[in-house]
Structure formats: C-alpha cells, structure tokens
Amino acid sequence: MGYNFLPCDRNQAYLLPPSLVDWLPEDHLAWFVLDAVEQIDLTQFYKKYRADGVGNSAFQPSMMAALLIYSYCTGERSSRKIEKYCQTDIAYKVITANQHPDHSTISRFRKDNQSHLKKLFLEILRLCAESGLVKLGKVSLDGTKIKANASLSANRTLKHLKQEIDKMLSEATAKDAGYCSEDNFTKTPAGDVELLVAVQKDYKQRKAMQEQPLPEEPIPDGLSPTELMEQKLLTERGRRLYKIRGKTVEPVFGQIKDARGFDRFMRRGFEACRSEWSLICATHNLLKLWRSGKACWN
C-alpha cells in the first residue's frame, strides 16, 4: 500500500483571486482598519503635499496612515519589518493595495506626521463614543514604566543624577505615591468629580485595606488632606471603589505591554514618544471597537 499524503507540488500553477476583496475574509482586521480610516479626518496629512500635482508621485497619506494603524494593532512597529510584510503578508498587501513602500518612506512618514498621528487618539476615541463604547462614570488613572530608546551617556550625566536624587527625595517627603500630593487634594476638580487617590504605593495600599479595620464614621475633623484621603480609602465604600481600578486600568497596560509587546519606545525624544504612545493607545481602543462588533458604520 502507498502512503496517503496530501499533494505537495511546488510547481503547481495557481490563479490568485483577481480582486483584493477576495484575498481576506470579510471580518478580517485589515478591512476594519480601512473602514475606520475612512471615518477619520485626515485633512492635516494632506496639507504638506502640492495640490497642483507637480513633482514626484507619493503614496496616499490615507494608505500610509492605515498601514501604520494596522501594523501597530498587530504589534509591529519596525519600519523594516513593515516593509517586509508589505511584500509577503496578504493583509499588508490589502492595506497597501499591493504597493510596497520601503522602510525609509514608512519611517519618514511617521516622523513627519507625528503631531497628526498623535491626534488619531481623539479621532478613534470619537468613533468609539459614537458606537456606544464610551460612557462617563468611574474613571481610573494609573502610570506604568516603559523603556526608552535613549543614549545612556545623555541620561547619566552628573546634572541628571542630581535631578533624579532631588526628585526621589521630594517624592519621599510627599510619601513614593504617584498622584498623592497636598496640591492635588486641595484643588477643586472640574464638574462634579470625586477624587480617590492612593496615599502610598499600590501594594501597600492593598495591604492596608486588607489588614486595617474600618475607620470610625463620621471621619473626624481636623485631619490634613492626605490623612483625610487615607481614612476615606479605608471606609467600606472607599475600599469598594478602589478595587474597581484594578480591573479597569491595569489590564490595559497588560494588553499593551505583554499581549502586543509594546514594552519599549522605538523613537527618541519626548514629542516622538508622546506621538508613539498616542498611536499605541489609539490602536488599543480601535481593537476594542473591532472586537465589540459595535462600529456604527458597519
């Protein structure tokens, strides 16, 4: 008896679908990104190009923006790898209409349009709001550390070290919690907003909530703003509200840094990092909208 294997003839001729529409399933992320880009105002991207058509031909800004958005959605930021995928990956070929921008073009577009790319965060947030994914209520804030693409010699000068030491001493005086400060506690927030701010590092705050008894109510007068916030967090209501933070904002960083691999900035400089972070967060929200199936233009 002979083996029963599937045929493996590399000389077999195939006829690919003549239309890009047939290259990917209808629910693929690439189509969703292209549809989303059509809903976004890209006027600013076009302003640097001549409107009279004179000069060398350029790639469509809408295509280049869609290419960056799709690549960031899938966790790829390297311009050289994006160039490779434009030649080998079906989804990238659909995004680019089977064109092949090189890594220099991709990198230059990202650099020259960093301020416009940063604004995509609000545009995509608008799409999420119009689709019913955004609502006002309990809002959680948190910080996270991300490695930077920076020169070691530029960051470890004597002046820089002195600034870092002064900063650490100031934070220690204010009790090493990110948003905890007398200034934040005494400011009147805009609108009807109630603040709940950890007065110490998160693991210490959680430990205090587990081990310390409920404070006497009503909370006594004469406490400093920091002491008042500390007592407020230890109340039954304060403990319940603080727990919400752990399941709202913290998973965002887990998705961004672990699932999509964004644990280091690719570009150098504060403005470049701000632009890159905005695009990372924008694509995080866009993925949520795609997975929800609630996009209002569908």
MILOTI-187235 format. One line per 4 residues: number of its first residue (from 1); for each residue x, y, z of N, C-alpha, C. Coordinates in steps of 0.2 Angstrom, whole numbers, m for minus. Layout:
BEGIN
NUM = X Y Z X Y Z X Y Z | ...
//
This chain:
BEGIN
1 = 4 m6 0 0 0 0 4 6 0 | 2 12 m3 6 18 m4 4 22 2 | 8 27 3 6 32 8 0 37 6 | m4 39 10 m9 43 9 m8 50 11
5 = m4 54 7 m2 61 9 m5 66 5 | m6 72 8 m9 77 3 m3 79 m2 | m5 81 m8 0 83 m13 4 89 m11 | 10 89 m13 15 94 m11 19 96 m17
9 = 16 99 m22 19 100 m29 20 108 m29 | 26 110 m28 28 117 m28 28 120 m35 | 28 116 m40 27 118 m47 20 119 m49 | 15 118 m45 8 119 m47 7 126 m48
13 = 4 128 m54 2 135 m55 m5 136 m52 | m6 142 m49 m12 144 m46 m14 151 m49 | m20 152 m49 m23 159 m51 m26 162 m45 | m22 167 m43 m25 171 m37 m31 175 m39
17 = m36 176 m34 m42 180 m35 m40 186 m38 | m43 189 m44 m41 195 m47 m43 201 m43 | m47 200 m38 m49 206 m34 m46 206 m27 | m44 211 m24 m41 211 m17 m47 209 m12
21 = m53 211 m14 m58 209 m10 m59 202 m8 | m56 198 m12 m57 191 m11 m51 188 m8 | m46 192 m6 m40 189 m3 m40 188 5 | m45 191 8 m46 191 15 m53 190 17
25 = m55 186 22 m62 186 25 m65 192 26 | m71 193 26 m75 199 27 m74 202 34 | m73 198 39 m72 201 46 m65 202 48 | m60 202 43 m53 202 45 m52 210 47
29 = m47 210 52 m45 217 55 m43 222 50 | m40 219 44 m37 224 39 m43 228 36 | m49 225 34 m54 228 32 m57 233 37 | m57 231 43 m60 236 48 m56 242 49
33 = m49 241 49 m45 247 49 m46 252 43 | m46 249 37 m48 253 31 m54 257 32 | m60 253 34 m66 257 35 m65 262 41 | m62 261 46 m61 266 51 m57 272 49
37 = m52 271 45 m48 277 42 m53 281 38 | m57 278 34 m62 282 30 m66 287 34 | m67 285 41 m71 289 45 m67 294 49 | m61 294 48 m56 299 52 m55 305 47
41 = m54 311 50 m52 317 47 m45 317 46 | m42 316 40 m35 316 38 m33 322 34 | m37 327 35 m35 334 31 m28 336 32 | m26 336 39 m19 338 40 m14 334 37
45 = m15 328 36 m10 324 32 m8 326 25 | m13 329 22 m13 331 15 m10 338 14 | m10 342 19 m8 349 18 m1 350 16 | 4 345 17 11 347 15 12 344 8
49 = 7 341 5 8 339 m2 5 345 m7 | 8 346 m13 6 350 m18 m1 348 m21 | m5 353 m21 m12 352 m24 m12 352 m31 | m7 354 m35 m7 355 m42 m4 349 m45
53 = m2 344 m42 0 338 m45 7 338 m47 | 11 343 m46 18 344 m49 23 340 m44 | 28 337 m47 33 333 m43 32 326 m43 | 36 322 m40 36 315 m40 29 313 m36
57 = 27 307 m39 21 304 m36 23 301 m29 | 18 302 m24 19 300 m17 13 295 m15 | 15 291 m10 10 286 m8 4 290 m5 | m2 288 m5 m8 291 m2 m7 291 5
61 = m8 297 8 m7 298 15 m12 293 19 | m18 293 16 m23 288 19 m21 281 20 | m17 279 14 m15 272 14 m9 271 19 | m5 276 20 1 276 24 m2 276 32
65 = m7 280 33 m9 280 40 m13 274 41 | m16 271 37 m19 264 38 m14 259 39 | m8 259 35 m3 255 36 0 255 43 | 1 261 46 4 262 52 m1 259 58
69 = m7 261 57 m13 259 62 m13 251 62 | m13 248 56 m14 241 56 m8 238 59 | m2 240 57 4 237 60 5 238 68 | 3 244 70 3 245 77 m3 240 81
73 = m8 239 77 m14 235 80 m11 228 81 | m7 226 76 m4 219 76 2 218 80 | 5 224 83 11 223 87 17 224 84 | 17 227 78 23 228 74 24 235 73
77 = 31 238 75 32 245 74 39 246 70 | 42 241 69 49 241 65 47 243 58 | 50 248 55 49 250 48 51 245 43 | 57 242 45 60 237 41 55 231 40
81 = 53 229 46 48 223 46 41 224 42 | 39 231 43 33 233 40 34 232 32 | 40 235 30 42 234 23 42 227 21 | 44 223 24 45 215 23 37 213 22
85 = 33 214 27 26 212 27 22 214 21 | 24 220 19 20 223 13 22 219 7 | 27 215 7 29 211 1 27 204 2 | 26 202 8 25 195 9 18 193 13
89 = 15 198 16 9 196 20 3 199 16 | m2 194 16 m8 196 12 m12 202 15 | m13 202 22 m16 208 25 m13 215 23 | m6 215 24 m2 221 22 m3 223 15
93 = m4 218 10 m5 219 3 m11 222 2 | m16 220 6 m23 223 5 m23 230 8 | m20 231 13 m19 238 16 m16 243 11 | m11 241 8 m7 245 3 m9 244 m4
97 = m14 241 m5 m17 240 m12 m11 237 m16 | m7 232 m13 m2 229 m16 4 233 m19 | 5 239 m15 10 243 m16 16 241 m11 | 22 244 m12 27 242 m7 31 248 m5
101 = 29 252 0 33 257 2 39 254 6 | 45 257 5 51 255 9 51 257 16 | 56 255 19 56 257 26 58 264 28 | 62 267 23 63 274 24 57 278 23
105 = 53 276 18 46 280 17 42 279 23 | 42 273 26 37 272 32 40 276 38 | 46 276 39 49 279 44 49 287 44 | 50 289 38 49 297 36 42 299 37
109 = 37 295 35 30 297 36 28 297 43 | 30 293 47 29 293 54 32 299 58 | 38 300 56 42 306 59 39 313 57 | 37 313 50 35 320 48 28 321 50
113 = 24 316 52 17 317 54 16 315 61 | 21 316 65 20 313 72 15 317 76 | 14 324 74 9 328 78 2 326 75 | 1 324 69 m5 322 66 m7 315 69
117 = m2 311 69 m3 304 72 m5 304 79 | m3 309 83 m5 309 90 m12 311 90 | m15 315 86 m22 317 86 m27 311 84 | m24 306 81 m28 300 79 m31 297 86
121 = m28 298 91 m31 295 98 m38 298 99 | m39 305 98 m45 308 99 m50 306 93 | m48 305 87 m52 303 82 m55 296 83 | m51 291 85 m53 284 86 m57 284 93
125 = m56 288 98 m60 289 103 m67 291 101 | m67 296 97 m74 298 94 m78 293 91 | m74 288 87 m78 283 84 m80 278 89 | m76 277 95 m79 273 100 m85 275 103
129 = m85 282 105 m90 285 108 m97 285 104 | m96 286 97 m102 286 93 m105 279 92 | m100 274 93 m103 267 93 m105 265 100 | m105 269 105 m108 267 111 m103 264 116
133 = m97 264 115 m92 261 119 m89 265 125 | m91 271 125 m88 276 129 m94 279 134 | m93 279 140 m98 282 145 m94 285 151 | m97 290 153 m94 294 159 m96 290 165
137 = m92 290 170 m94 287 176 m87 286 181 | m85 280 182 m79 279 186 m73 279 181 | m68 283 182 m63 284 178 m56 282 182 | m52 277 180 m46 275 183 m40 278 180
141 = m35 281 184 m29 283 181 m23 279 184 | m18 277 180 m13 274 183 m7 275 179 | m1 274 181 5 275 177 9 269 176 | 13 268 171 17 262 170 24 265 167
145 = 29 260 168 36 262 166 37 258 159 | 40 262 154 41 259 148 48 261 146 | 52 256 144 59 258 142 60 263 137 | 65 267 137 66 272 131 72 270 127
149 = 71 272 121 77 272 116 81 278 117 | 85 278 121 89 284 123 96 282 124 | 101 287 123 108 287 124 109 287 131 | 113 281 134 115 281 141 119 287 143
153 = 123 289 139 128 295 141 124 301 142 | 118 302 138 114 308 138 109 308 144 | 109 302 147 104 301 153 108 300 160 | 114 299 160 118 298 166 123 303 167
157 = 122 309 165 126 315 167 126 317 174 | 131 320 177 131 322 184 124 326 186 | 123 331 181 117 335 182 111 331 182 | 110 326 178 104 322 178 104 318 184
161 = 109 315 187 109 311 193 107 315 199 | 109 322 199 107 326 204 100 328 204 | 97 329 198 90 330 197 86 324 199 | 88 318 198 85 312 200 85 311 207
165 = 90 312 210 91 312 218 86 317 221 | 86 323 219 82 328 221 74 326 220 | 73 323 215 66 321 213 64 315 218 | 68 310 219 67 305 224 66 307 231
169 = 70 312 233 69 315 240 63 318 241 | 61 322 235 54 326 236 49 321 236 | 49 315 232 44 310 232 43 307 239 | 49 306 242 49 303 249 46 307 254
173 = 47 314 253 44 318 258 37 319 257 | 35 318 251 27 318 249 24 311 250 | 28 306 253 25 299 255 25 295 248 | 33 292 238 34 287 233 28 284 230
177 = 19 289 231 13 288 228 12 293 222 | 11 291 216 11 295 210 7 301 210 | 0 301 212 m4 306 211 m6 309 218 | m2 307 223 m3 309 230 1 315 232
181 = m3 321 233 1 327 234 m5 332 237 | m2 336 242 m7 341 245 m10 345 240 | m6 347 235 m9 351 229 m15 348 226 | m14 341 224 m19 338 221 m26 337 225
185 = m25 336 232 m30 336 236 m34 342 237 | m31 348 237 m34 354 239 m37 357 233 | m35 355 227 m38 358 221 m45 356 220 | m49 361 217 m56 359 216 m57 356 209
189 = m59 350 208 m59 347 202 m65 350 198 | m64 350 191 m69 352 187 m76 348 187 | m81 351 187 m88 347 187 m89 344 194 | m93 339 194 m95 335 200 m91 329 200
193 = m84 330 202 m80 324 202 m77 323 209 | m77 317 211 m74 315 217 m68 311 216 | m63 313 220 m56 310 219 m55 305 224 | m52 299 222 m49 294 227 m42 293 224
197 = m37 294 229 m30 294 227 m27 290 232 | m23 285 230 m19 281 234 m14 285 238 | m13 285 244 m8 289 248 m1 285 249 | m1 279 246 5 276 246 6 271 240
201 = 11 267 240 12 263 234 6 258 234 | 4 255 228 m2 251 227 m2 245 232 | 4 241 232 4 235 236 3 237 243 | 6 243 245 5 245 252 m2 247 254
205 = m5 250 249 m12 252 249 m17 246 250 | m16 241 246 m20 235 246 m19 231 253 | m12 231 255 m11 228 261 m15 231 267 | m15 238 267 m18 242 272 m26 240 272
209 = m28 240 266 m36 238 266 m37 232 268 | m33 227 267 m34 220 270 m33 219 277 | m28 223 280 m27 222 287 m30 227 292 | m31 233 290 m33 238 295 m41 238 295
213 = m43 239 301 m51 239 302 m54 245 299 | m60 245 298 m64 251 296 m63 257 300 | m62 263 298 m62 268 302 m68 270 305 | m68 274 310 m74 277 314 m77 282 309
217 = m84 281 309 m88 286 305 m92 290 309 | m93 296 308 m90 300 303 m83 301 304 | m79 302 298 m72 304 299 m71 310 303 | m67 310 308 m66 316 312 m63 322 308
221 = m65 328 311 m62 334 308 m55 335 310 | m52 340 307 m45 342 309 m40 338 306 | m41 334 301 m36 330 298 m33 334 292 | m27 332 290 m24 335 284 m27 332 278
225 = m26 335 272 m29 332 266 m27 325 265 | m21 324 266 m18 317 265 m21 312 270 | m21 314 276 m24 310 281 m32 309 280 | m35 314 277 m42 313 276 m43 308 270
229 = m39 308 265 m39 304 260 m38 297 262 | m33 296 266 m31 289 269 m37 286 273 | m40 290 277 m46 287 280 m52 286 275 | m53 290 270 m58 289 265 m57 283 262
233 = m51 281 260 m50 275 256 m51 268 261 | m50 269 267 m51 263 272 m58 262 273 | m63 267 272 m70 265 273 m72 260 268 | m78 257 270 m81 252 266 m82 254 259
237 = m85 260 258 m86 262 251 m79 264 247 | m74 267 251 m68 268 248 m64 262 246 | m65 256 250 m62 250 248 m65 247 241 | m72 248 241 m75 245 235 m74 249 229
241 = m73 255 229 m72 259 223 m65 259 221 | m60 258 226 m53 257 224 m52 250 220 | m55 245 222 m55 239 219 m56 239 211 | m61 244 210 m63 245 203 m57 246 198
245 = m52 250 201 m46 252 197 m42 246 195 | m42 241 199 m38 235 197 m40 232 191 | m47 232 190 m49 228 184 m51 233 178 | m50 239 179 m51 243 173 m45 246 170
249 = m40 249 173 m34 252 170 m28 247 170 | m28 243 175 m22 239 175 m22 234 169 | m28 231 167 m27 226 161 m25 230 155 | m27 236 154 m25 240 148 m17 239 147
253 = m13 241 153 m6 240 152 m4 233 151 | m7 228 153 m6 221 152 m7 219 145 | m12 222 142 m13 221 135 m8 224 130 | m7 230 132 m2 234 128 5 232 128
257 = 7 230 135 14 228 136 16 221 135 | 11 217 137 13 209 136 10 206 130 | 3 208 129 0 205 123 2 207 117 | 3 214 116 6 217 110 13 218 110
261 = 16 218 115 24 218 115 26 225 115 | 22 230 117 25 237 117 28 239 124 | 34 236 125 37 237 132 43 242 131 | 44 245 125 49 250 124 48 254 118
265 = 49 261 119 48 266 114 53 265 108 | 51 265 102 55 264 96 59 271 95 | 56 276 96 59 283 93 61 287 99 | 66 292 98 69 296 103 66 303 103
269 = 66 305 109 63 312 111 56 312 114 | 55 317 118 49 317 121 43 317 116 | 43 322 111 37 323 107 36 316 103 | 42 313 101 41 307 97 38 301 101
273 = 40 301 108 37 296 112 30 297 113 | 28 304 114 21 306 115 17 303 109 | 20 305 103 16 303 97 15 295 97 | 21 292 98 20 284 98 16 282 103
277 = 16 284 109 11 282 114 4 283 113 | 2 289 110 m4 291 107 m7 286 102 | m2 284 98 m4 279 92 m5 272 95 | m1 270 100 m2 264 104 m9 264 107
281 = m10 269 111 m17 269 114 m23 269 110 | m22 273 104 m27 274 99 m29 267 96 | m24 263 94 m25 256 92 m27 251 97 | m26 252 103 m29 248 108 m36 249 108
285 = m38 256 108 m46 257 108 m49 254 101 | m45 255 96 m48 253 90 m49 245 90 | m45 241 93 m45 234 93 m51 232 98 | m53 236 103 m59 235 107 m65 236 103
289 = m65 242 99 m71 243 94 m72 237 89 | m66 235 86 m67 229 82 m70 223 85 | m67 221 91 m69 215 94 m76 216 97 | m79 222 98 m85 223 101 m91 222 95
293 = m89 223 89 m94 222 83 m99 228 83 | m98 233 87 m102 239 88 m101 245 83 | m96 244 79 m94 250 75 m100 253 71 | m102 259 72 m108 262 69 m108 263 62
297 = m102 262 58 m103 262 51 m104 255 48 | m104 250 52 m105 243 49 m112 242 48
//
